[in-house]
Amino acid sequence: MPARWAPDPTDSNHTAEVTKHLDNVMPALESLRSQSGRLAEWGTELAKRLLAGQRLLAAGNGGSAAEAQHLTAELVGRFDEERAPFSAISLHAESSAVTALSNDYGYEEVFARQVRAHGRAGDVLLLLSTSGRSSNLLKAVRAAKERGITTWALTGAGPNPLADSCDQAITVDAISANAQEGHLIAIHAVCRAFDAEVAKRAGSGPFFGARQP
């Protein structure tokens, strides 16, 4: 894992800072390569569940919220090839619900209450966090367990509370910014396995094939 960021004040063009940032992507990528089997398992399992009518719920804070929303967009829309849409909701994107729940119950409850509202047994809740310490995500895990929902965490370096509390976790051994970049690679890897499983099960049927008029 690379050392904490230490800018070089003598570099007037900041080229060294950019190079250092790019070099620090490599530990994140290597960390993900070592967990490629689990990434494939997640994509395959998610395809099986969503094909069976289950749903993905996802959440994060800040940049992790953007990454979670990227994944749900890929599932409701498409990744590479044309296929049917699947049910996937980013809980943080429900702006009226987020602000109402934050106002009435506190921000720590903003995801847990939505999990209780939308989640059903057999669904998957995927939570993203570079620190793995966000209290609102930890409370969402507890709400999911009450409902029989499978919980997955995509975090920065482990061990951390979120990874430890979820059913399964992928931890990216890198500093925060590069770990978050690694999360996008992980999301695309999951989508790759997801689409492969959908294609395997559906062929050119209603879930995978040309766009229907």
Secondary structure, DSSP 8 states (H G I E B T S, - for coil): --------TT-SS-HHHHHHHHHTHHHHHHHHHTTHHHHHHHHHHHHHHHHTT--EEEEESTHHHHHHHHHHHHHHS-SSS-B----EEEGGG-HHHHHHHHHHH-GGGTTHHHHHHH--TT-EEEEEESSS--HHHHHHHHHHHHHT-EEEEEESSSS-HHHHHSSEEEE--S-HHHHHHHHHHHHHHHHHHHHHHHHHHHTTSTTBSS---
